[in-house]
Amino acid sequence: MMFLDLGSGLSLLVLVFLLLVLFKLFHILREYERAVIFTLGRYTGAKGPGLIIVIPFLQQVVRVDMRVITMDIPPQDVISRDNVSVQVNAVVYFRVVDPGKAIIQVERFLEATSQLAQTTLRAVLGKHELDEMLSEREKLNLDVQTILDAQTDGWGIKVTNVEIKHIDLNETMVRAMARQAEAERDRRAKVIHAEGERQAAQALAEAAHTLAQEPSAMQLRYLETLTQVAGDKSSTLVFPVPVDLLAGFMGSPRPPLPGADRSPLPPADRPAGQNDAAGPGPARPE
């Protein structure tokens, strides 16, 4: 009985060992996963996806996710080139393109990429002024992405995109920027008003030149003005009239009546008995 119990226990241990070996022998990887294989501690390649066979106790497997990873960069204190302190946070999109390098070349590639993204963000934004940070965000995103991609290429990581999310300013700087924006709007309003005055003065000068060349146009304009003023409800109206404007309405002087003397005769041609001051009268005695 003792030998039978010992043999049964040994068989049970062998069965458990075989099940464990069978469990360790086969691995199923998803479509987005890769298995980095180490045989006796040496890198022997990457396998997957699907069903792979790994020799238990001789080979070790490290799974790597090949999907795009979204990493949030916490707010960073940045001092711009014009000595303005701001807080900037961003988001980084990257993925593993070489699982062997991601495991061998760097320890915990997720943490390493996060730290590198933080320092790169501070370094790049510190080279620009505040106005550039606010207006040229796409250019800054591209600069940070290019630097990150170049530095993580040796780790088998591809940085696909970097987006700056927020640029937070202190209250003093916000009020200063509001005053600056208000002053800029006032300047634009004054420039637009001055440009309108210039165009209006130029149009009036051209109109005056045209009316001066055509007197009849001035008369028509005068009549049109009278028509507009006549519609006013005021009972008393004082309207100055230029004298030269009335010349067109007065016309030429009336012609003399028939039979009337057009001009006085000279003294030599007058008949006898007619003096200079009066008409014909009795002759004076000599």
C-alpha positions, 0 to 999 in steps of 0.5 A, a space after each residue: 500500500 505504501 508503494 502504491 501511494 508513493 507511485 500515485 503521488 509521483 504520477 500526480 507530480 509528473 502530471 502537474 509538471 507536464 501540464 505546467 510545461 504544456 501551459 508554458 510551451 504555447 503562447 497566444 499573442 493578439 494582433 497588436 502584440 509581439 513577443 521578445 524571446 530571450 534564450 538563456 538570457 540572449 535575445 533571439 528575436 521577436 515573434 507573433 502575433 498568433 500561436 507561438 511555441 516557447 521552450 519552458 525554463 530555457 526561453 523567456 517571453 516579454 510582451 510588447 504592445 505595438 499600438 499607439 500610446 497616448 501619454 499626457 505630459 504634466 504641466 511644466 514651468 517654462 520661462 520664455 525668451 522674454 522672461 515670462 513664466 508660464 505653465 505648459 502641458 501637452 500630449 504625446 502620441 508614439 508607438 513601438 516599431 522595434 520591440 527588441 530595441 524597446 526592451 533591450 536599449 532602454 529600461 521602462 521605455 514608457 517612463 523614459 519617453 515621458 521624462 524625455 518629452 518633459 525636458 524637450 518641451 521645456 527646452 523648445 518653448 524656452 527658446 521662443 517668446 510668449 507671442 510665438 507660443 500663443 500664435 505659432 503653436 503648430 510650429 512648436 508642436 512640430 519642433 518638439 515632435 522632431 526632436 523627440 523622434 530623433 532621440 527615441 529612434 534608438 529605442 525603437 520608438 516612433 513619435 507620431 504627434 505632439 500637441 500642446 494642450 494649454 498655456 496658462 498665464 498668471 493673473 498679472 500677465 492676463 490683465 497686461 495682455 488684455 490692456 495690450 489687446 484693447 490698445 491694439 483695437 483702439 489703434 486699428 479703429 483710429 487708423 480705419 477712421 483716418 483712412 475713411 476721412 482721407 477717402 471722403 476728403 478725396 471724393 469731395 475734392 473730386 466732386 468739387 472739381 467736377 462741379 466747377 467744370 460744369 456750372 449747370 451741374 452746380 445749379 442742378 445740385 442747388 435745386 436738389 438741395 432745395 428739394 431736400 430742405 423743403 421737406 424739413 418741418 422747420 418753419 424758418 429757413 435761411 439759405 445763403 445763395 452765391 451771387 455767381 450762382 444766380 448768373 445762370 438764372 438772370 440771363 441777358 439784359 432786356 433789349 431796347 424798344 424800337 425807335 429809341 435812341 441806342 446811344 447819345 449823339 456826339 455834340 458835333 452831330 446834334 441839331 441846332 438849338 439842342 443842348 447837352 442837358 435837355 431836349 429841344 427848346 426855343 432858341 436863345 436870342 443872340 
